[in-house]
């Protein structure tokens, strides 16, 4: 079988120019989140398959790269179902591994625990621009903080980071899963159908209100419920204080404190008077993961028509491992989309040292070579970036390639002095 020089479908090689930007962004992210008290952890890329398929990951559970059992555990002759063949899988996000990590190490960690994770995840998704089967996620999570202080800190840390990376004019859209459920109950949808309703509602930005209404009817939901539901959204658009109006409207279906807590998050974030972004209440925001129990949020870039991250509260996940629920909330930056935007905008990493290439003719050796190496080392210690390389036959092409990597100065060393 011939070897293939191309990556596996859905994966990609990363060239030096992009890698430089990725490293810079990771540095900014770690430094900024560190100032908010988040500490780095790392979890394995492989998780127990039972952890990944516990009905918490939504559609992502259908996209798991599963791993065959090894050695004596794998018996193809007696295997009757998938569980006989696979017992592990590549993580599809960083939240499930974090929760397992916390359940395992809670006694060794402070309360609240503020975690930072940056790592690759894998999904057997359909590859497209900006979406790969292997991609990096960047998550911050707070475990053990029951109040909305967790949401406030997560939003401020994330928006501060995006601001430091040069992003402006983006939005933090915020909603509450319990408000979503109250709206569905108010409209008359049966409780066991709420998740199906939310899946359709999540398409609002793509198919509009008419499309959502039509799809709800196509799925067999009562016309009266659909009409009442869509009327809520229509009225909300006309209100200047949509959240307060909605909380009043949902009396008997929603604890008013939930609305007050959400309003406090919005007001606290606005009190920072940050100019890079705005925070807005969005009653159509759903978020796909079924593990969310309360506040949910998303980074939206209206000028680009895309979202670049999101998160929310998931107070019931730790309890699935330990039997005791622990309040938890997290926010994930869409790292790959951020990198794609920076690449397409021609972003260059600031503060880079002067890059010089020392090109040495093949015949330079002995004492002459030692002098070149010593000179290069001195320049490095002075803060310059110096590449030492043998001179190619096609010196012009060599310089052109190095210039693409940011080398601006070339110093040539020959066996005999040039005359």
C-alpha positions, 0 to 999 in steps of 0.5 A, a space after each residue: 500500500 502506497 503511503 499518503 502524504 496528506 493528513 487524514 480527512 478532517 485533520 490538518 498540518 499547521 505551518 510555522 506562520 499559523 503556529 506562531 499566531 497560535 502560540 501567541 494567542 495561547 500565551 495571551 489567553 493563559 496570562 489573562 486568565 491567570 490574572 482572574 485566578 484560573 489555573 491550568 490543568 490537563 486531562 487525558 485525550 482518551 476517556 472511558 466510553 461510558 463517561 462520553 455516552 452518558 446522554 449529556 453531550 447532545 449530538 456530539 455523542 454521535 460523533 465520538 471516535 471510539 477505540 477498540 479494546 486491546 489485547 485479551 479484552 478484544 475478542 472479535 469471535 464472541 463480540 455481540 454488541 459495541 460494548 464488547 468491542 470498544 471501551 474508550 473514546 477520544 474526548 469530544 469536548 473538555 467539560 466531561 473530562 474536567 468533571 471526571 477530573 474534579 470528581 477524582 481530585 476534589 479533596 485536593 482542590 480549593 473551593 471554588 476551583 477555577 480551571 483553565 484547559 487548552 487542548 485538542 478534542 475530536 469529533 467525527 463531524 463533516 469537515 468544512 471551512 473552519 471546522 475540523 475533526 481535530 481542533 483545539 478548545 480553550 475552556 475556563 470553568 468555576 466549580 463550587 461557586 453557586 452564585 452568579 458571581 461565577 457567570 460574571 467572572 467567566 464573562 469578564 475574563 473571556 471578554 478581556 481576553 478577546 479584547 487583548 487579542 484585538 477583537 471589537 464589536 462582538 456581543 455576549 448573548 445570554 439566556 437561562 435554560 429555566 426561562 426557556 423551559 418556562 416559556 415552553 410550559 407557558 405556551 402549553 408544550 408538554 414537559 417531555 417535549 421541551 428538548 425537541 422544541 428547543 432543537 427547533 428554536 435553536 434554528 431561529 437565526 437560520 430559518 426565522 420565526 416563520 420557519 420555526 413555527 412551520 417546523 414545530 407544526 410539522 413535528 406534530 405540536 399543537 397549533 395553539 401552543 405554537 401560536 402562543 409560543 411565537 407570539 411571545 418572541 414577537 412581543 419581546 422584540 418590541 420591548 425595551 426591557 425584554 427580560 423584565 417584561 418576560 419575567 412578569 409574563 411568566 408568573 406562575 411558570 418561573 421563579 422571579 429570582 431567576 430573572 433577577 439573578 440574570 439581570 444582575 449578571 447583565 448589569 454587573 458586566 455593563 458596570 465595567 463600561 467595557 467598549 469592546 463588546 455589549 451584553 444582550 439578553 437573547 431569549 432564542 439562545 439555546 446551546 446544544 448541550 443537554 447538561 446545561 441547567 441554568 445560565 447560558 451564553 455565547 460569543 457572537 460576532 454579528 459583522 461576521 455572522 458567526 459565533 466564536 464560543 459559548 458556555 453555561 451552568 451545569 450544576 448536575 454533572 459532577 453528581 453523576 460521578 459522585 452522587 453529590 451535585 456541585 455547582 459548576 459553570 464554564 465558558 469556552 472560546 472558539 479557538 480555531 475560529 479566532 485563529 481563522 479570523 486573525 489569519 484572514 485579517 493579516 494579523 501579525 504577532 506584535 513585539 517580535 525580535 529582529 530576525 536575522 539569517 546567517 547563511 554559511 557557504 559549504 566550505 566554511 569550517 574549523 575556526 571560521 565556523 566557530 567564529 560564526 557560531 559565537 557571533 550568532 550566539 552573542 546576537 541571540 543573547 542581545 535579544 535578536 532571533 538568529 538562524 544559522 544555516 548552510 547556504 543553498 545553491 539557489 541562494 535567491 530562492 532560499 532567501 525568498 523562503 526565509 523572508 516568508 518566515 519574517 527574516 529581514 536581514 541576511 548575513 553571508 559568510 564565505 570560505 574566502 573573503 569576497 573581493 
